[in-house]
Amino acid sequence: MDLPFLSKWRKRRETATAVAVFPDSDSDSDSDSDSDSDSGGDADGGAGRGGYAALLGECELLRSLASRAGVRLDHTPASLEALDQLVPRWRDDEEMLPWLGNDAGLYLGTVVVRTVPGAGWRILPEGRPVVRLASGREVDVVLEGRTWAMTGSPELFQVYAGIAEA
C-alpha cells in the first residue's frame, strides 16, 4: 500500500546531515604502522593517529560504486580524476546522495592527507572531520564531497589541485 505522506515523512527524517567522529583519549594510543603517513602528524586531538585516518578513508559506498564502474580507488589524485568521469546515476537516488557525498569528501580528504605534505585530519569539537593544511587552513572536505555528489561541480580533482597548490 502506497501512502505518499509516509514516504515523504521517511525521507525527511532519514536524510544524513553530517559525519561525526568522536575520538576518545584511550583510542588515541592505538596505532598502526603507517599512522604517521596517514595523519600528516596532526597534533590537534589525535584525529589522524591510529585507526582514525583508516576509518575516515574507508568510504564503503563510494568504493562499491567505483568498483562497479571499474574505477580503482588507490588514494592518488588520478583516482579523483577517474571519479569525476563517472556517470552520475546516483543523483536519481535522493537517499544515497548525502551518504555518497560524505564518502566522496572523506576520500578526497584521505587523498589530500596522503599526498600533500603537512596535511592531516582534525576533528572539530562537534565531531566534524576537516583536513588541516600546513598553512593552518582547514578544508571541510565533507562539504566539498556533498557538493560534488549533488552537482558535479567543482570536480574532486579541481578541489584537490586547489588544496595542493596552497
Salt bridges, closest charged atoms under 4 A:
ASP28 OD2 - ARG49 NH2 3.72
ASP38 OD1 - ARG114 NE 3.48
ASP44 OD2 - ARG122 NE 3.48
ASP44 OD2 - ARG132 NH1 2.89
ASP74 OD2 - ARG72 NH1 3.57
GLU126 OE2 - ARG128 NH2 2.98
GLU138 OE2 - ARG122 NH1 3.00
GLU138 OE2 - ARG132 NH1 3.42
ASP140 OD2 - ARG128 NH1 2.64
